[in-house]
């Protein structure tokens, strides 16, 4: 006969898989389970830890035990930056990911803070500035329901964004079409970008902010955005909970020989 905690864990796992508990929903507090006759505090705690180890829930102080999405978001590659989305419409990048994943979204699922800061080394290098030069940092925390998915902080040169909606701290995207539309309206149309990404262990602050389960890595993204003449108009650093995204890229395969050789 299975241990009491295992029986409870199996029962809850079945309720999650059948949709009785939905992604982003909190499980009852341990005391509520005890009062409902599901077992002792130790039994319920052990059951919740088993669910966490099996990847069905996340648990963090202040947020309780929350059901994890079983299908990760599709983090669209090139198509998420399609100009038709943000220049002619109202679909900023994080919304493009939700649409591609068949998931709903609310504008309140992106929060932000804006501040004028001294450029760290990576930011200064990307923008061609001295370390410590003034830049604007627009930091966002993006959630799906109650569960954070990633952070993204964009850094801008003051002369590019001073007086625009990008430096407006109002929560949510920077108006219709987001930051890229603001840059476009200011005369800085984005033309190409470079993205670098790698997995690493999270910091303690990232574990708390993203409500990461024990042992989950993060994927760090560096995005540099250019105008056609090579001017860097945005450098962004994103930190993504690894299990909450699947990364998708669709692009034409280059043929440097046909295009005229290396370096063309």
C-alpha positions in Angstrom: 0.0 0.0 0.0 1.4 3.4 -1.0 2.3 5.9 1.7 -0.4 8.5 2.5 1.6 11.3 0.9 2.0 9.3 -2.3 -1.7 8.7 -2.5 -2.4 12.4 -2.0 0.2 13.3 -4.6 -1.3 10.9 -7.1 -4.8 12.2 -6.4 -3.7 15.8 -7.0 -1.7 14.9 -10.1 -4.8 13.3 -11.6 -6.8 16.4 -10.8 -4.2 18.6 -12.5 -4.1 16.4 -15.6 -7.9 16.3 -15.9 -8.2 20.1 -15.5 -9.8 20.3 -12.1 -6.8 22.5 -11.2 -5.8 24.6 -14.2 -2.4 26.2 -15.1 -1.6 29.2 -12.9 -4.2 28.1 -10.2 -3.0 27.8 -6.6 -3.5 24.5 -4.8 -5.2 24.8 -1.4 -2.9 25.9 1.4 -1.5 23.0 3.5 -3.7 23.9 6.4 -6.8 23.7 4.2 -5.8 20.2 3.1 -5.2 19.2 6.7 -8.6 20.6 7.7 -10.2 18.7 4.8 -8.9 15.4 6.2 -6.2 14.8 3.5 -3.6 14.0 6.1 -1.1 15.7 8.5 0.9 18.8 7.7 3.9 16.6 7.0 1.9 14.4 4.6 0.5 17.3 2.6 3.9 19.0 2.5 5.5 15.7 1.2 2.8 15.4 -1.5 3.3 19.0 -2.7 7.1 18.5 -2.8 6.5 15.3 -4.9 4.4 17.3 -7.4 7.0 19.9 -7.6 9.7 17.3 -8.3 7.5 15.9 -11.0 7.2 19.3 -12.7 3.5 19.7 -12.1 3.6 22.6 -9.7 5.9 25.4 -8.5 6.2 26.4 -4.9 7.5 29.6 -3.5 7.2 31.7 -0.3 4.4 34.2 -0.7 2.9 32.6 -3.7 2.0 29.2 -2.5 1.9 26.1 -4.7 0.8 26.9 -8.3 0.0 24.6 -11.2 2.6 24.9 -14.0 1.5 25.2 -17.6 2.0 21.7 -19.1 2.7 23.1 -22.6 5.4 25.8 -22.7 4.8 29.0 -24.6 6.1 29.2 -28.1 8.8 31.9 -28.1 8.5 33.0 -31.8 11.8 33.8 -33.4 11.9 36.1 -36.5 8.1 36.4 -37.0 7.6 38.0 -33.6 9.3 41.1 -34.9 7.2 41.4 -38.1 6.7 45.1 -38.8 3.1 44.5 -39.8 2.4 43.4 -36.2 3.7 46.5 -34.4 3.9 49.2 -37.1 0.5 48.6 -38.7 -1.2 46.8 -35.8 -1.1 46.5 -32.0 0.7 43.1 -31.5 3.8 43.6 -29.4 6.3 40.8 -29.1 5.1 39.1 -26.0 1.5 39.2 -27.4 2.8 37.6 -30.6 4.1 34.7 -28.6 0.7 34.2 -26.9 -1.1 34.3 -30.3 1.4 31.8 -31.8 0.8 29.5 -28.8 -3.0 29.7 -28.9 -3.0 31.3 -25.4 -4.9 34.2 -24.1 -3.3 37.4 -22.7 -4.1 40.5 -20.7 -2.2 43.8 -20.9 -1.8 43.7 -17.2 0.5 40.6 -17.6 3.3 43.0 -18.5 4.5 45.4 -15.8 7.3 47.8 -16.1 9.6 50.3 -14.4 11.6 53.0 -16.2 14.7 54.7 -14.8 17.7 56.6 -15.9 20.8 54.6 -14.9 24.5 54.3 -15.5 25.3 51.9 -18.3 26.8 48.5 -17.1 29.6 47.2 -19.2 27.5 45.0 -21.6 25.1 47.8 -22.2 27.8 50.4 -22.8 29.6 48.1 -25.3 26.4 47.4 -27.3 25.6 51.2 -27.6 29.2 52.3 -28.1 29.2 54.3 -24.9 31.6 54.6 -21.9 30.8 52.5 -18.9 28.7 54.6 -16.6 27.2 56.8 -19.3 23.5 57.6 -18.8 21.0 55.3 -20.4 17.3 54.7 -19.9 16.4 51.2 -18.6 12.9 50.0 -19.3 12.4 46.8 -17.2 9.5 44.5 -17.7 8.2 41.5 -15.8 5.9 39.4 -18.0 3.4 36.8 -16.6 1.0 34.2 -17.9 -1.8 34.5 -15.5 -0.2 34.6 -12.0 3.0 32.9 -13.1 6.0 34.9 -14.3 7.5 33.8 -17.5 10.4 36.1 -18.0 12.0 39.5 -17.5 13.2 41.9 -20.2 15.1 45.1 -19.7 15.7 47.3 -22.7 18.4 50.0 -22.6 18.2 53.1 -24.8 20.4 56.2 -25.4 18.6 59.2 -24.0 18.8 61.2 -27.2 16.8 58.5 -29.0 13.9 58.3 -26.5 13.7 61.4 -24.4 10.1 62.7 -24.3 8.7 59.5 -25.9 6.3 57.0 -24.4 9.3 54.6 -23.9 10.3 56.7 -20.8 6.7 56.8 -19.5 6.5 54.5 -16.5 2.8 53.7 -17.1 2.4 49.9 -16.8 2.0 47.8 -19.9 3.4 48.2 -23.5 4.6 51.7 -24.5 1.3 52.5 -26.3 0.0 51.0 -29.6 2.7 48.8 -31.1 5.0 49.0 -28.2 8.6 50.3 -28.1 9.4 49.5 -31.7 6.5 51.6 -32.9 7.7 54.5 -30.6 11.2 54.3 -32.2 9.6 54.2 -35.7 7.5 57.3 -35.0 10.7 59.0 -33.7 12.5 58.4 -36.9 14.4 55.2 -35.9 12.9 52.4 -38.0 14.4 49.0 -36.9 16.0 47.1 -39.7 17.9 44.1 -38.3 18.9 42.6 -34.9 21.2 40.1 -33.3 20.1 37.7 -30.6 22.4 35.6 -28.4 21.0 33.2 -25.8 22.4 30.7 -23.4 21.3 28.7 -20.3 22.7 29.3 -16.9 21.8 28.8 -13.2 19.6 31.5 -11.8 20.5 34.0 -9.1 18.7 34.0 -5.8 16.7 37.1 -6.9 15.7 35.5 -10.1 14.5 32.4 -8.3 12.2 34.6 -6.2 11.1 36.9 -9.0 10.3 34.1 -11.5 9.1 31.7 -8.9 11.4 29.0 -10.1 11.3 25.4 -8.8 14.4 23.9 -7.4 17.0 23.1 -10.0 15.4 25.0 -13.0 17.8 26.9 -15.1 17.1 30.2 -16.9 17.8 31.2 -20.5 19.5 34.6 -20.8 18.9 36.5 -24.0 20.8 39.5 -25.3 19.1 41.4 -28.2 20.7 44.2 -30.1 18.5 46.2 -32.5 19.8 48.3 -35.3 18.5 50.8 -37.9 19.5 50.3 -41.5 22.6 52.5 -41.1 23.8 50.4 -38.2 22.7 52.7 -35.3 22.0 50.7 -32.2 18.6 51.9 -30.9 17.9 49.2 -28.3 20.0 46.7 -26.3 17.8 44.3 -24.3 18.6 41.6 -21.7 16.0 39.0 -21.0 15.9 36.2 -18.4 13.5 33.4 -19.2 12.3 30.5 -17.1 13.7 27.6 -19.2 10.7 25.3 -18.9 8.1 27.9 -19.8 9.3 28.5 -23.4 10.1 26.5 -26.5 12.2 28.6 -28.9 11.2 28.6 -32.6 13.1 30.0 -35.6 12.1 29.8 -39.2 14.5 31.4 -41.7 15.9 31.1 -45.2 19.1 29.1 -45.3 22.0 31.3 -46.5 24.1 30.3 -49.5 27.3 32.5 -49.2 28.7 31.0 -52.5 25.7 32.0 -54.5 25.6 35.4 -52.7 29.2 36.2 -53.7 31.3 34.4 -51.1 32.3 34.9 -47.5 31.8 38.4 -46.0 29.1 39.5 -48.4 
